[in-house]
Amino acid sequence: MPKVEIYTSFFCGYCTRAKALLAKKGVSFQEFDVGADPKMRQEMIQRAKGQSSVPQIFVGKTHIGGCDELYAMDRAGKLDRLLAG
């Protein structure tokens, strides 16, 4: 399974929903809280090609985007294939 990384902030409902979907699928992920770390936020923005909202989700080298994109991939059946590597 590819490495899953998610950039979040503490009071973000979309972050909570995205993490819940990943947890439901049994996916372990590395979480980076950008709310208290300006350097981490800059890293996220750079990796996400200018996107500054949270969450920003990466599966391996693939940038998924945010919560809505994650759920859309799941509904389309593409998320499981990506997670399987």
KAJO-V545471 format. One record per residue. N is the residue number from 1. RES is the residue in one small letter. SS is DSSP state (helix for helix, strand for strand, loop for the rest). PSI is psi in radians with two decimals (none if undefined). NEAR is the number of other ideal C-beta (glycine too) atoms within 10 Angstrom. Layout:
N,RES,SS,PSI,NEAR
N,RES,SS,PSI,NEAR
This chain:
1,m,loop,2.32,12
2,p,loop,2.74,14
3,k,loop,2.34,11
4,v,strand,2.23,19
5,e,strand,2.44,18
6,i,strand,2.20,24
7,y,strand,2.24,27
8,t,strand,3.06,22
9,s,loop,2.79,17
10,f,loop,-0.87,11
11,f,loop,0.62,8
12,c,loop,1.96,20
13,g,helix,-0.62,8
14,y,helix,-0.63,17
15,c,helix,-0.75,24
16,t,helix,-0.76,13
17,r,helix,-0.75,16
18,a,helix,-0.78,25
19,k,helix,-0.63,20
20,a,helix,-0.72,11
21,l,helix,-0.78,16
22,l,helix,-0.74,21
23,a,helix,-0.70,11
24,k,helix,-0.58,9
25,k,loop,-0.02,12
26,g,loop,0.42,8
27,v,loop,2.19,17
28,s,loop,2.58,9
29,f,loop,2.75,17
30,q,strand,2.22,10
31,e,strand,2.38,13
32,f,strand,2.06,18
33,d,strand,1.93,15
34,v,loop,-0.13,23
35,g,loop,-0.58,15
36,a,loop,0.09,9
37,d,loop,1.69,13
38,p,helix,-0.59,9
39,k,helix,-0.69,8
40,m,helix,-0.68,14
41,r,helix,-0.74,19
42,q,helix,-0.70,12
43,e,helix,-0.77,14
44,m,helix,-0.84,23
45,i,helix,-0.71,16
46,q,helix,-0.82,10
47,r,helix,-0.60,13
48,a,loop,0.30,20
49,k,loop,0.83,8
50,g,loop,-0.20,6
51,q,loop,2.25,15
52,s,loop,-0.05,11
53,s,loop,2.75,15
54,v,loop,2.63,24
55,p,loop,2.80,26
56,q,strand,2.20,27
57,i,strand,2.37,26
58,f,strand,2.34,20
59,v,strand,1.92,22
60,g,loop,-2.24,13
61,k,loop,-0.06,7
62,t,strand,2.18,11
63,h,strand,2.01,15
64,i,strand,-0.74,22
65,g,strand,-2.41,17
66,g,loop,-2.85,21
67,c,helix,-0.80,24
68,d,helix,-0.72,11
69,e,helix,-0.66,16
70,l,helix,-0.82,22
71,y,helix,-0.63,15
72,a,helix,-0.73,13
73,m,helix,-0.69,21
74,d,helix,-0.80,17
75,r,helix,-0.59,9
76,a,loop,-0.05,9
77,g,loop,0.18,8
78,k,helix,-0.41,12
79,l,helix,-0.79,21
80,d,helix,-0.70,11
81,r,helix,-0.73,10
82,l,helix,-0.73,16
83,l,helix,-0.51,18
84,a,helix,-0.33,8
85,g,loop,none,8
